[in-house]
Amino acid sequence: MGLLPYQVGLILSVNRWIRLLTNTLAERMCRRYSLGLLFGLALTAGSATTAAYGLTSSFTVLLVMRMAWGLCWSFIRQIGLMTLSDTTPSSRLGRMTGFYNGVSRLGSVAGNALGGVLTDLLGYSATLLTFAVVSLCGVPFGALSRKGIPRRTAPVSAKMTLQARDTGLLICGVMTGCAGPGMIMATLGMVLKSVVGESVSIGGIVVGVATLNGILLASRWVTDGLGAPFLGAASDRMGRRRASLIYFGAGSAALLTASQTSSAWTLVCLVLMFFVCGVGQTVVNLAEASSRGSRTVSAYVTASDFGAAVGPMLGWITVQAALPTDSIFLLAGGLYVVGALASQWAMDRPAD
């Protein structure tokens, strides 16, 4: 497309930064207007941004469209989570949040896979325009998704303030987003290269480090898509406080152990273990936020977005400072330890 590297980086990150503002806007508008109408409008506008990607290579237009997509996603996510809260008893909220999160991630995996194949077959512009048309097919379902569902959220006139316990949940969101989608996934390729070199042998077949990195990153989304419902159901049985201690604790143990290993296969296994724990903890956080109402959902997803936006910067600052790659795992593991402690304060009541 003729873009400079820094322009690509800015386009790929600006949708998360803009959500730090638009998440609150979405929550406020969702308390005032029809959720079905807002959902349909957000899906329509999201399709339009996808079409714009296929029609222009202007950096300015692409940047604005990426910001518009961030706005659309704020509404899509807010309404999706509040629909879960309005239709699901607390005892099954973890499981249903897992299903919702899993279906969304399977869509992401399919989009990435089909995007690569269709780009080779049809070209970049035709692929994006095809995706825009496919996205439009979801608009009627979005408009109908709230039909007949009573709203449990507080009225506009109600005082909407975060409680002290919500602060602990926000810390959990920052730690989860910063360590997982932020630091580890953003620097994993570089870390693998420092451990295994340019390639690794699997059953006599030499696999390049870039391929190995791609397989591991894909496994994260596959785990999200297929494993989230089971991990969410497990949290319902255990209670979200205990589940958080397990997911955060096992995740931090995997990261801290990874910082001390020199074995490529041990590192791969530990990274996969961390990904599973990250998916489980994300589901627990979302379920807990949904159970507390729209204001907490908005605050939580903003905290998570902030962590996911800051994480890559922390990871690559560590590289820029010429610190050992082990430092990335140590720092991320420390963040998970903080998350484990915060979760015991935030989730001080069992799921019922």
N, C-alpha and C positions, 0 to 999 in steps of 0.2 A: 504493500500500500504506500510505500515511500515515506513512512514515518520514521523519525529518529528514535533511538532507544529510550531516551528520557520521556518522550511523548507517549510511547507505549506504556511505560511504567505508570505515568500519571493517569492515563485513561483507565488502566486496570485497577487503580486504587481509589479514584475519586468517588466512585459509587459508594464506597464504605465511609469515606469521610463525610459525604453529604448526608448520609443517614444519621449521623450524630445530631443533625438538626431536624431532618424530616420524620424521624421516628416519633418525636413529640407532636409534630404537626398532625401526623396520621392519627395518633391516639385522641387528640382533641376533636378532630373532625369526625372520628368514629363515634364519639359520644353525642354528636349533634345531628348527624345525617344518617340516612339509610345505609346499612352495611352492605346490602345486596347491590345497591346502586354504586357505591364507592368501589366495591370489588370489581364490578363489570367495567367501570371507567379505568381502574388501574390496570386491568388486563388488556384493555384496548390500547391504552397509552404505551404499555410495555411492548405490545406487538409493533406499534409505530416506531419505537426506538430501534427494534431489531431490523425493520425495513430500512431505516435511515443508515444503519451500518453497511447495508448492501448497496446503497445508492450514492455514497460519497466517500471520499478519502480525505476530506478536509479535517485537519486536526481540531479546529475550533468547533465544528459541527459535531464531530465524534465525541469531544469532551462534554459538550452540552447534553448530547443524547445519553451519555453514560451517567451524568448527573440526574437526568430525568428518569433513567432506569432505577437509580437508587431511590428516588422518590416513590416510584411505582412499587418497588419491593417493600418499602416501609408499610404501605397500605396492604399489600398482599399478605405479608407475614402477620401483621397486627390482626387483620380480620380472620385469617386462618386460625390463629391461636385462640382468639376470643370465641370463635365458633366451636372449637374443641371444648373450651371451658363452659360454654352455654349448653352443650349437649351431652356431656360426659360426667358421671359421678366421680368424686375424688378417688375412690378406690380403684378406678380403671384409667385414671388420667395419664399415668405414666405409659401404659400400654398404647393408648390411642395417640398420645403425642409421638411415641416411637413410630407408629404406623404412618402418621402424617409426615414426620421428618423423613422416614424411609422412602415413601413414595416420591417426595420432592427430590431426594438425592438420586433415586433411580432415574428420574427425569434428567438430572444433570449428567449422569453417566451416559445415558442414551444420547443426549445432545452432543456431548463431546465425541463419542464414537461415530455417530452419524455425520457430525460436522466434518470430521477428517475424511471420511469416505466420500461424502457428497462433494466436498471441495475438489477432490481429485477428479470426480466424474463430471461435475457440472460447472465448477468454478466458484470462486469466493462469493461474488455478488448473488448468483442464482441460489446458492445455498442459504444465504441470509434471508433472501426474499421468501424462499420456501419455508424457513423456520417462522417467519413473520405470519404467513398464512396459517400454518399449523397452530401458532399461538392464538390466533383469532378464534379458532374452534373452541377454545376454552371459555370465551366470553359469556356465552349463554349459560354455561354451567356455573360460572361465578355469580351471575345475576340471580340464579335460582337457588344458590347454595344456602341462603338465609331464609328462604320461604318457610313460614310457619314456625320459625324458631324464636322463642321469647328471649329477650335480652336480659341477662343477669347483671350487667354492668351498672354502676351507679349513675343516676341522672346528672345532667350537666350542672345543676345547681349544687350538687353535693360537694363537700370539701374533699379534695383528692390530694392527700399528702402521703408521702412514704413513711412507713413506720421504721423504728430502729432496726428491726430484724431484716428489713428490706436492704439495708446497707450491706449486710453480710452476703445477701444473695447477689448484689451488684458486684461485690468483690469476687465471688465465685465466677460470675460472667466474664469479668476482666481476665482472671487467671486462666480460665478455660480457653478463651479466644486468643489470648496472647501466647500461651505455650504451644497450643496445637496448630490451628490454622495459621497462626502467626509465625512463631520462631521455627518450629521443627519442620513444617511442610515447606516453608520458604527457603530453608538452608539445607534440606536433606541431601540434595544432589551434591553439594559441595562437601558435606560431611562424609558421604559415601566415597567420594573420590579420594579423600584424605586417608580413608581406612583401607579400601580395596584397590585403589589405583584406577587405571583406565578401564579394567574389565575384571570379571570373575568367572570361574569355570563352574558350570552346573551340569553334573552328570556327563562331563566330557565336552559339553558345549560351552563355548566362550560367549559370555553375555556382557555387553558394554555397560559401563556405569550409568549412562543416560537411560538405557533400557531398564535397568534394575530400578532406578529412581522412578521411572514412569510406572512400573508395575506396583511399586510400593504406594505411590500416591493414588493410583487407581484403586488399590485395595482399601484405602481409607474411605473412599466414596462408596465402594461396594459394601463395606462393613456398615456404613451409615444406612444404606438402603435395605440390606437384608437383616442386619443384626439389631437395629434400633428397636423394632417391636419387642423382641425377646428381652433386651436389656431394660426396656421400659417396664415390661411386665414383671421382671425380677425386682425392680425398684418398688413396684406396687406391693409385692409380697413382703419385702424386707422393711419397707418404710423409707422415705426419701433421705432421712438423716443418716441412717445406717448405710444405704446404698452410696451416698456421697462419700462417706468415709472409705468405703471399699474401692470405689472407682478412682477417687483422688489418690488414695494411698497406694494402690497397685500401680497407677500411672506414674507417680513420683518414684516408686521403687524401680520401675522399668527404666526411667530416664537416668536416675542416679547410677544404676548398674551399667547402663550403656556408656556412661562417661568413663568407665574403667575398663572396658573390654577392647581387645585388639582383634577379635575374631569377627570376620564379616558375617558369618551365619548367626552368631549370637546377637550381633547388632541388629540384623534383619528381624529376628524373632522378638527382640525387645521393642523395636519400633512398632511391629504389628500389635504387640500387647498394649503399647501405649495408645495406638489408634483405637482399639476396642474400648479401652477405659475412657478415652475422650468422647467417643460416641455415647457411651452410657451416661457420662456426667452431663453432656449437653442435653440429653433427654430429661434427666432429672431436674436440671435447672429450668428448662422450659415448662415442665409440668408444674413445678413449684410456683413459678411466676404466673402461669395461667390460672392457678387456683386462687390467686390473690387479687385478680381483677385487672382491668385494662391499663390502669396507671402503672402498676408494677411490671406488666408485660412490656410496656413502652420503655420504662427505665432499664429493665434487664437487657433487652435486645440492643439498646444503645450502648450499655456497658460492654456487652459482648462484641459489638462492632468496633468499639474503641480498642479493645484488647487485640482483635484481629488486625486492626490497622497499624497498631504500634509494634506488634510482635516482629514482623519482618525487619523493621528498622533496628530493633534491638539485636536481632540475630546478625545482621550484616554490619552493624557497628562493632560487634564483637570480632568479626572477621577483619574489619578495617583497622582495628586496634592491634592486629597480629596476635591475638590471644589464641591458645590452643582450641581446636574444635571441640574438645571435651567441655569447654566452658559453656557452650551452647546447651548441652544436655544438663549440665549442673544448674545453670540459671533457670531453664525450663522446669527442671525437677523441683527447684526451690519455689517456683511459682505455684506448682501443684501442692506443695506442702502448705503454703499459705492458704490455698483454696480449701484444703482439707480442714484446716482450723476454722476458717470462716464458715464453712458449711455446717459445722456443729453449733455455731451461733445462729445461723440463718434459718436452719431447718430444725427447730427445736420441738416440733410436734410431729408425731408419726402420721403417715397416710392412713385415712380411715375410709 
